[in-house]
Amino acid sequence: MTALVWFRDDLRIADNPALHAALANSAKHGGRVIAVYILETDTRPLGAAAKWWLHHSLLQLGEALASLGVPLTVVSGSAKSLIPELVSVAACGAVYWNRRYGVQKDADRVLRQHLENSGVCVNSFIGNLLVEPWQISTAQGAPYRVFGAFWRSVSALPPPPTVDIPAPATELPGSADKPKFPAENSAEDIADSDVNQARLSREIAALGLLPEGVSWTAGLAARWQPGEAAAQQQLHSFLDGGLRGYEKQRDYPAISATSELSPHLRWGEISPRTVLNACLARSAVARSTAEKTGIAKFLSELGWREFAWHTLFHNPSLATDPLDSRFYNMPYLEPEAAGLRAWQRGETGFALVDAGMRELWETGFMHNRVRMVTASFLTKHMLCDWRVGEAWFWDTLVDADPASNPFNWQWVAGCGVDSAPYFRIFNPESQQKRFDPAGEYVKLWCGDAAEQTERILDLPASRMRALAAYQSIK
Ligand SMILES: Cc1cc2nc3c(=O)[nH]c(=O)nc-3n(C[C@H](O)[C@H](O)[C@H](O)COP(=O)(O)OP(=O)(O)OC[C@H]3O[C@@H](n4cnc5c(N)ncnc54)[C@H](O)[C@@H]3O)c2cc1C
């Protein structure tokens, strides 16, 4: 019996419960395992930086799966029709996937029903979270809205174990039992690993994830190495660094004190359980309290990721609807083209904002402290709807995440869960003095331009305007 593993945001081999179960069962029943990734055309389209990451990550995944004797095929379209089609042409008796928690969860439920009705066994697993969102709730049975209580509740549970992949098949499947993938590939011998990799490269190229011509992706390639191997390496070199100063230094954008694991976690190249267990193991042998404190703080950041996903599960329209309904009436200003462009390009005349926006454009990433400052500047000083900023980040971040991005935009804008109070408006100048006192971060991304750019707004006046707008909906 052939088993199909449907990869979604879990582009890894290690601690991948769906892949693990498919391989374990195939070893038991003597069947074969094939894999698919679908670039879905009926969900929110990926941003440009995310597409770049996905392209490279799929190439890495294909190679890793080939070493296990699992051929990966990549297609674009609607999963609703493609999965049943694949199941039928490859004569699959079982489908395996790791669960999703955003809007696609409903489509997954419908698809599962459809497959089961036609006699296909569907097996789903928790792969990208520490705890299922329905597993924890407040004493009143409601979803948590306060991070501290949420994280205490998650931390009280025993740490979820990771799963190891069974030993790879000693023989790759023979061509006699090769699956017949969609028409254009049927002539290929999928059992030949070189041919298989060449086919996969063509399929990935056909998705059109990379922008055409000379482009800004050089900056992404200079900073990032997508893929599972790089994710594991990044985790271990970060932990080897000791985390002693993490708690304080994580706020200083000029210091490389954070893990930079967010794009790897976003694409599921590493699981949160792997990160958690590696941290707990490190904490158990840590020699100083400072290191233990650093690890605990780092884990609570992983907790914010978890909190964002649980919040999305309970609020599927997180990217479009404010969680605080008063914000439907917030008198945001229609974004004025020149001002918005100045923000996007890092030409506002406020050095820390400009440095952050330039870092984002150059590298597909921005330091967390600066994300908060740039987002506050847009939604409060510029009085621009948070969804405009969310969309820009969605297009430009390599870690653009369906949960964390809207969750954090709502948090900064004041309409999210456990949000910063609206009246706390980050002053970009004092934030710069406090968190980039020597101006190293600003210098790195703006050079001398920071002092020369004319300011697009008056800070005190725009602050007062934002407060007045908030008063009007209170
Ligand atoms: C406006 C705004 C938009 C954001 N958009 C995203 C996004 O699209 N994707 C994304 O992964 N993060 C987002 N964040 C959260 C945070 O900025 C990044 O996760 C963090 O900067 C990644 O760097 P790191 O991996 O070095 O973090 P570390 O400090 O090493 O933290 C470890 C991990 O914890 C998680 N994490 C840390 N902070 C947060 C947080 N506030 N919310 C959710 N998870 C967190 C990330 O997975 C991160 O990799 C956003 C924050 C803001 C203010």
The ligand as an SDF file (V2000), in Angstrom:
LIG
                    3D

 53 58  0  0  0  0  0  0  0  0999 V2000
    4.9480   44.0840   13.9860 C   0  0  0  0  0  0  0  0  0  0  0  0
    5.5880   42.7440   14.2240 C   0  0  0  0  0  0  0  0  0  0  0  0
    5.4640   41.7460   13.2610 C   0  0  0  0  0  0  0  0  0  0  0  0
    6.0460   40.4820   13.4850 C   0  0  0  0  0  0  0  0  0  0  0  0
    5.9090   39.5140   12.5030 N   0  0  0  0  0  0  0  0  0  0  0  0
    6.4420   38.2790   12.7300 C   0  0  0  0  0  0  0  0  0  0  0  0
    6.3090   37.2660   11.7470 C   0  0  0  0  0  0  0  0  0  0  0  0
    5.7040   37.4440   10.6980 O   0  0  0  0  0  0  0  0  0  0  0  0
    6.8970   36.0590   12.0020 N   0  0  0  0  0  0  0  0  0  0  0  0
    7.5680   35.8080   13.1690 C   0  0  0  0  0  0  0  0  0  0  0  0
    8.0930   34.7040   13.3380 O   0  0  0  0  0  0  0  0  0  0  0  0
    7.6800   36.7450   14.1230 N   0  0  0  0  0  0  0  0  0  0  0  0
    7.1430   37.9710   13.9380 C   0  0  0  0  0  0  0  0  0  0  0  0
    7.2900   38.9390   14.9000 N   0  0  0  0  0  0  0  0  0  0  0  0
    7.8610   38.5630   16.2120 C   0  0  0  0  0  0  0  0  0  0  0  0
    9.3750   38.7660   16.3900 C   0  0  0  0  0  0  0  0  0  0  0  0
    9.7470   40.0410   15.9690 O   0  0  0  0  0  0  0  0  0  0  0  0
   10.2160   37.7270   15.6540 C   0  0  0  0  0  0  0  0  0  0  0  0
    9.7380   36.4360   15.9240 O   0  0  0  0  0  0  0  0  0  0  0  0
   11.6690   37.8080   16.0980 C   0  0  0  0  0  0  0  0  0  0  0  0
   12.1880   39.0880   15.8290 O   0  0  0  0  0  0  0  0  0  0  0  0
   12.4760   36.7640   15.3710 C   0  0  0  0  0  0  0  0  0  0  0  0
   13.8200   36.8590   15.7210 O   0  0  0  0  0  0  0  0  0  0  0  0
   14.5560   35.6840   16.4660 P   0  0  0  0  0  0  0  0  0  0  0  0
   14.2200   34.3750   15.8330 O   0  0  0  0  0  0  0  0  0  0  0  0
   16.0020   36.0500   16.5220 O   0  0  0  0  0  0  0  0  0  0  0  0
   13.8890   35.7680   17.8980 O   0  0  0  0  0  0  0  0  0  0  0  0
   14.3180   35.1170   19.3030 P   0  0  0  0  0  0  0  0  0  0  0  0
   14.4190   36.2240   20.2890 O   0  0  0  0  0  0  0  0  0  0  0  0
   15.4870   34.2420   19.1690 O   0  0  0  0  0  0  0  0  0  0  0  0
   13.0210   34.2730   19.6950 O   0  0  0  0  0  0  0  0  0  0  0  0
   12.8830   32.8740   19.4520 C   0  0  0  0  0  0  0  0  0  0  0  0
   11.6380   32.5730   18.6890 C   0  0  0  0  0  0  0  0  0  0  0  0
   10.4850   32.9480   19.4240 O   0  0  0  0  0  0  0  0  0  0  0  0
    9.4580   33.3970   18.5390 C   0  0  0  0  0  0  0  0  0  0  0  0
    9.0880   34.7710   18.8850 N   0  0  0  0  0  0  0  0  0  0  0  0
    9.8700   35.7170   19.4480 C   0  0  0  0  0  0  0  0  0  0  0  0
    9.1690   36.8490   19.6640 N   0  0  0  0  0  0  0  0  0  0  0  0
    7.9220   36.6100   19.2060 C   0  0  0  0  0  0  0  0  0  0  0  0
    6.7220   37.3850   19.1380 C   0  0  0  0  0  0  0  0  0  0  0  0
    6.6550   38.6500   19.5930 N   0  0  0  0  0  0  0  0  0  0  0  0
    5.6300   36.8370   18.5900 N   0  0  0  0  0  0  0  0  0  0  0  0
    5.6380   35.5600   18.1210 C   0  0  0  0  0  0  0  0  0  0  0  0
    6.7400   34.7790   18.1690 N   0  0  0  0  0  0  0  0  0  0  0  0
    7.8640   35.2950   18.6970 C   0  0  0  0  0  0  0  0  0  0  0  0
   10.0120   33.3080   17.1260 C   0  0  0  0  0  0  0  0  0  0  0  0
    9.6070   32.0960   16.5440 O   0  0  0  0  0  0  0  0  0  0  0  0
   11.5130   33.3310   17.3760 C   0  0  0  0  0  0  0  0  0  0  0  0
   12.2510   32.7150   16.3490 O   0  0  0  0  0  0  0  0  0  0  0  0
    6.7390   40.2230   14.6970 C   0  0  0  0  0  0  0  0  0  0  0  0
    6.8640   41.2420   15.6510 C   0  0  0  0  0  0  0  0  0  0  0  0
    6.2950   42.4890   15.4200 C   0  0  0  0  0  0  0  0  0  0  0  0
    6.4240   43.5490   16.4730 C   0  0  0  0  0  0  0  0  0  0  0  0
  1  2  1  0
  2  3  1  0
  2 52  2  0
  3  4  2  0
  4  5  1  0
  4 50  1  0
  5  6  2  0
  6  7  1  0
  6 13  1  0
  7  8  2  0
  7  9  1  0
  9 10  1  0
 10 11  2  0
 10 12  1  0
 12 13  2  0
 13 14  1  0
 14 15  1  0
 14 50  1  0
 15 16  1  0
 16 17  1  0
 16 18  1  0
 18 19  1  0
 18 20  1  0
 20 21  1  0
 20 22  1  0
 22 23  1  0
 23 24  1  0
 24 25  2  0
 24 26  1  0
 24 27  1  0
 27 28  1  0
 28 29  2  0
 28 30  1  0
 28 31  1  0
 31 32  1  0
 32 33  1  0
 33 34  1  0
 33 48  1  0
 34 35  1  0
 35 36  1  0
 35 46  1  0
 36 37  1  0
 36 45  1  0
 37 38  2  0
 38 39  1  0
 39 40  1  0
 39 45  2  0
 40 41  1  0
 40 42  2  0
 42 43  1  0
 43 44  2  0
 44 45  1  0
 46 47  1  0
 46 48  1  0
 48 49  1  0
 50 51  2  0
 51 52  1  0
 52 53  1  0
M  END
$$$$
